[in-house]
Amino acid sequence: MKKKDQFGFVEASQPEILKLREKDGEYINELKHKFLDALDLFIPRFFSYRQITQNIDYLTLFSSAIYYFLTTLRGKQTLGEEYSSLMQISSRDYKYEGLPTLFGRRILLIFLICGVPFLVSKYLTMWFNKMRERSFSEENRHTLKGVFFKRMPDFADIVKNIYKLHLGLFFLKGMFYELSKRFTKIRYIFVKQPQNHDISYNKIGQILLLQMLLQFVQFAVKLGVDFHNRNKPKKPFRSSQENTSEENEGEDVNENEICGLCYEKRKNPSVTPCGHLFCWDCIVKNCVIKPECPQCRQFCPARKVVRLRNFN
């Protein structure tokens, strides 16, 4: 039995919402390819294939904006909504204005779908990277803030984790598939008699949320261990070579010669493509497990690590 809302409408279930999003995605992708075909007429006079490839994400957002301007903004169903026999509704708007939702709410919805991803990719990512670089300064290196930002994943991974958390809530509740719908409180109702089925994705939602919890615990443990290691007193390094003088044996290790993974003087110094130095064994083992630089999180497969010879 389908659940009804306070106005007597049958609320959309998870399978129909997923089918709607798949159909809308297909039509937006088809529209994007139409724009690409049109841009071919201006190559190479005004554009190059390299420029188009570099800005393909912006073209996708532009295609989405055109698609929703022609449908949602005009108070019409999208092609996916027609296919799934669903319609957008806001309880607050329906109580005072009926259907469709208010024009201002539809404007906000389209801005969240198309405008926010553009701002995130172009400006918020840049701001996050600058803030992260400032946290790597010498005065913050051994503080909890500095260790926190060192361990924090890239901004794109943070956005993916936020969306994964939202997706887990959707599979449990089955109401808002997109963050934009959750912020605007726009949900879906059936405009025709729905099919009866007992399809549920609660188990998937529970697994996603459990995975997020385990990732958070793992991050917290690594953060605590890293903070403890950075603040424990470092033992002075003494040369193990027989021809080393007694003066050098009692000399403390230069901080610039410390490996960021084992916190000891670098043995067989090696450099990553991004320019950070580590012990050969430390960085190779790290990149085999997770192919990224431990310092800046840039992609770094083990085969890209270069061992330095005669490096002082």
HELIX and SHEET records of a PDB file:
HELIX    1   1 GLN A   14  LEU A   39  1                                  26    
HELIX    2   2 ASP A   40  PHE A   42  5                                   3    
HELIX    3   3 TYR A   49  GLN A   54  1                                   6    
HELIX    4   4 ILE A   56  LEU A   70  1                                  15    
HELIX    5   5 LEU A   79  SER A   84  1                                   6    
HELIX    6   6 SER A   91  TYR A   96  1                                   6    
HELIX    7   7 PHE A  103  ILE A  110  1                                   8    
HELIX    8   8 PHE A  111  GLY A  115  3                                   5    
HELIX    9   9 VAL A  116  LEU A  119  1                                   4    
HELIX   10  10 VAL A  120  LEU A  124  3                                   5    
HELIX   11  11 THR A  125  SER A  135  1                                  11    
HELIX   12  12 GLU A  138  ASN A  140  5                                   3    
HELIX   13  13 LEU A  144  ARG A  151  1                                   8    
HELIX   14  14 PHE A  155  LYS A  173  1                                  19    
HELIX   15  15 LEU A  179  THR A  184  1                                   6    
HELIX   16  16 ASN A  202  ASN A  231  1                                  30    
HELIX   17  17 GLU A  246  GLU A  249  1                                   4    
HELIX   18  18 GLU A  255  GLU A  257  5                                   3    
HELIX   19  19 TRP A  280  ILE A  289  1                                  10    
HELIX   20  20 ALA A  302  LYS A  304  5                                   3    
SHEET    1   A 2 LEU A  86  ILE A  89  0                                        
SHEET    2   A 2 ARG A 187  PHE A 190 -1                                        
SHEET    1   B 3 LEU A 277  CYS A 279  0                                        
SHEET    2   B 3 PRO A 269  VAL A 271 -1                                        
SHEET    3   B 3 VAL A 306  ARG A 307 -1                                        
END                                                                             
